[in-house]
């Protein structure tokens, strides 16, 4: 009876194997040399990766996670606006960019990007 | 024909007819069974999950608080964490092996981590290879299968989640020929029948797993020959239609394993939790053996009531497993030596939150009818925050008890409700529907609509700010007569019975002056106030009667939370959500409820308004909150009291949380409580106890400038000319005139000089 013994072995070691699971696919990436150490930075990176891969809902979900941690960070709102823009949801994109603007006092580069996005949504 | 043969013939015919009828009956029973099984084998109520805890460097969470959270999630504290769902405390750190979890946005694998702490916050997270991890999302708390019908409960496990040893053990102990028999085991029946004949009673089952499943699904508990026959016919029918694997999965999820008061424990998933507070995949050999042993008689071998019997039965099961060479002699001996290890009955199910779940149900109602929630095995991911909920429940219960005691009110005469949201994400994180929070009764948070009293005032002032008023603009707090649509006249009064003359808007709002508010609202237009409230989240525009200005409009605490969440969110409205996503049992995302926002008011106007709501807490009707709030935590809020003290309200927010509290009597009797005397004493301890609260301090919009004014007159002032200064934001260029005696000429020159210099430097 080799099979059940193997099965048992599998059961008993499953937890141990899982602890050494390979790099996750869906969670925020563990930081290598260049990866950001801040939780929102990592989640924004994850969002950008998802966006680049065309996974809009996944990108938005990662950014919403980040916003729960840093609700007043205009960069996160702007990034979410970009995801909506990429989805063709211009009204939502413009509203989110305005939200980013309302938090962007003293950050001219960010203000410019937000305004550019609002204009882009108006043009379409 | 002779009478005797006739009788015999008749008897035979009757017998034959009876047999035919029985056969037809059984065939009829069996025919429907496959379809019913198809419909029922996935009969699993929706599983509702709380928001997962996100752990990251800088999170305000001490080591032992984290350990407490882990225990609440059913993690076990062990000497050396190797299995999923275990952890240990180290000096200044926690070592943990997380569980694998299928979130709405993908599978998160199990991992081994060390979380280090410094002071009362998280310092960093490292994995086994020493790499830093920026953020860890823990598997979420399961709120229970609250949509279960008929008091039954399941924790469905998918085929791949069933430990192979469990499958083998079930066959070895209950049904050795499961893989080959057609649904009934003739050899087994013959043996059982022989045994029963010997004893003269129906003792031994000889039932196959398939028959046991049929019995669990479709038949009552009575033990008759007819039932046995039906069971057998149905089992044969099931086996013809479904493969062994499907039948076994259904069995594992269906079989009865015990009783928890009115709640029947069905399935090994729930059984593992009920007896060991573990996931099925985390069970050790001795625990699995105990569950398998229970099948013979869940009450007979109940390990809590009859530990000796249960242990004996476990030994029998282990012996069978060894005999079948499923385990080694050493494993058997090791498992046999184990204590039963039954979990205490603290149970995560004692945390039952009907008020929040009612809101979840309402949000899902549009897409998912009740039958589907009760049976489709949906997984519902919510924003529920167990800590905030506990804090809200405690704040309400303690607050009402304290009010009754200190104000000599009849014990139990007061009721209340609380709603807590996160401003930016517009997520409802806690709902308390009454002081008996575990009781699924009248949900005041959602269904009690009461006059909002002065909770309406911020919307009057915001309408004015949108129309170009500033917080320093003067308004007359003088007796006013309003002509109603009916032609009648109405003369409101102030709470203190006085008129305060010309006052700036900021003071009129902070002190909640009625006369000034009615005058301001009439100047701006009631219509505009009503429309603004609609824009900020009321489902309908309230009727624009003058009485709206003093809060005659009725709303529920939930609706008030919607309005104040829009204020806290800087004038951006999002419909309040409880559910983030719904997925099917196999992990497919069926529906997402993403964050969607609408700019409902001018952010600069809302910023100004919120500055006034901060003054409510510093100088106005909400200042008694400082008794509870941590020093330096900036909050904004508003008191509300309806006519004759029937309703006591408080609504307010910090940097990330919005909370609305209502206190009153169910029979609408006056309680004598103002918003400050009543609801505020619930709101403030609640806010103070929320985890890691941050103060309200949004960046000032660049279009505004900060000026100091005299709180009494609203004129620009400094310390030389005013003893009561307040700082307000006004649109650039709209600063009021200087008050007399402030040394204005010098200052004007000074500021001109400054502007000139700045002009050169640009």
Interface residues (C-beta under 8 A of the other chain):
Chain A: X1 X4 X5 X7 X8 X10 X11 X14 X15 X16 X18 X19 X20 X21 X22 X24 X25 X26 X27 X28 X30 X31 X32 X35 X36 X37 X38 X39 X41 X42 X43 X57 X58 X60 X61 X62 X64 X65 X67 X68 X69 X71 X72 X80 X92 X95 X96 X98 X99 X101 X102 X103 X104 X105 X106
Chain B: X54 X56 X57 X58 X82 X83 X84 X97 X100 X103 X104 X105 X106 X107 X108 X109 X110 X111 X112 X127 X128 X131 X132 X133 X134 X135 X137 X163 X164 X165 X168 X281 X282 X324 X325 X326 X327 X328 X331 X422 X423 X424 X425 X570 X571 X572 X580 X581 X589 X592 X594 X595 X596 X597 X598 X599 X603 X655 X656 X698 X699 X700 X701 X702
